[in-house]
Amino acid sequence: MARTNTEQFEFAHGHKPRGWGQWYLDLHFTDGNGRFSSQTVAATGTLTEARQLAWKRLKAECGGARQLLEVDVLP
C-alpha cells in the first residue's frame, strides 16, 4: 500500500485533511520497467475516495503506470 503524505497540506492549513471536497494529489509511481514518475491529479470525494479515483484515472490515461508508491496531498 502506498504512503499518503499530508505534510504540505498540514503546513498550509494547520490541520490534517478531512471531510469531503476537491483534492489535488501528486501521485508517485513506477511503470512496468521500474522507471519512476509522478503526476498531479485532481479528484473529488473524501480523501480516501479521491485517492482511489485519482489512481484509477492515472492508470487509464498512462497505461504504463503499475505501482503506486506515494501520494502527496497538495494544499
C-alpha positions in Angstrom: 0.0 0.0 0.0 1.3 3.5 -0.9 2.1 6.0 1.8 -0.1 9.2 1.9 1.9 12.3 2.8 -0.1 15.1 4.2 2.8 17.4 5.4 2.3 20.1 2.7 -1.4 20.2 3.4 -1.0 20.4 7.2 1.6 23.1 6.9 -0.6 25.3 4.7 -3.9 24.7 6.5 -2.8 23.9 10.1 -4.7 20.6 10.3 -4.9 17.2 8.8 -7.1 16.8 5.7 -10.6 15.8 6.5 -14.1 15.7 5.0 -15.4 15.8 1.5 -14.1 18.1 -1.3 -11.8 18.5 -4.2 -8.3 17.3 -3.6 -5.1 17.8 -5.6 -2.9 14.8 -5.3 0.7 14.3 -6.6 0.9 10.5 -7.4 4.4 9.0 -7.4 4.5 5.7 -9.3 6.6 3.2 -11.3 6.0 1.9 -14.8 6.4 -1.7 -15.9 10.2 -1.2 -16.4 10.8 0.2 -13.0 11.1 3.9 -14.0 9.8 6.4 -11.5 7.4 9.2 -12.4 4.9 11.5 -10.9 1.7 13.3 -12.0 -0.7 15.7 -10.3 -4.3 14.7 -10.4 -7.5 16.4 -9.1 -10.3 14.3 -7.7 -13.4 14.8 -5.7 -14.8 12.9 -2.6 -13.3 12.0 0.7 -9.5 11.8 0.7 -9.7 8.0 0.5 -12.2 8.1 -2.3 -10.3 10.8 -4.2 -7.0 8.9 -3.9 -8.6 5.7 -5.3 -10.3 7.7 -8.1 -7.0 9.5 -9.0 -5.1 6.3 -9.2 -7.8 4.7 -11.5 -7.7 7.8 -13.8 -3.9 7.8 -13.9 -3.8 4.1 -14.9 -6.4 4.7 -17.6 -4.5 7.7 -19.0 -1.0 6.4 -18.6 -1.2 2.7 -19.4 2.3 2.2 -18.1 1.5 3.1 -14.5 2.0 -0.1 -12.5 2.7 0.5 -8.8 1.7 3.5 -6.7 4.5 4.4 -4.3 3.4 7.6 -2.6 0.6 10.2 -2.7 1.3 13.8 -1.6 -1.8 15.7 -0.6 -1.3 19.2 -2.0 -2.6 22.4 -0.3 
